[in-house]
Amino acid sequence: MDLQQLKQLSKQTAKSYNDQKALIKRVLMGKPAKCPDCQQSLQFLASKDDSVAKISCAKGCTDIELDLS
């Protein structure tokens, strides 16, 4: 892997991280957000033990675990 490929990978990783962070913020603020794959609404699902919560779509193609500890 040369330096140019490493820079490109770093750029893609940063974009993915920032996109996911914005999506999480949007859902937690109660604003409508759609799954990037299936375009269904995303929902925040709180856990019963208060340690892990999830943001997911009905199909399950978006499934983000949030550590609340």
Buried (B, 14 or more C-beta within 10 A) or exposed (E): EEEEEEEEEEEEEEEEEEEBEEBBEBBEEEEEBBBEEEEBEBEBEEEEEEEBBBBBBEEEEBEBEBEEE
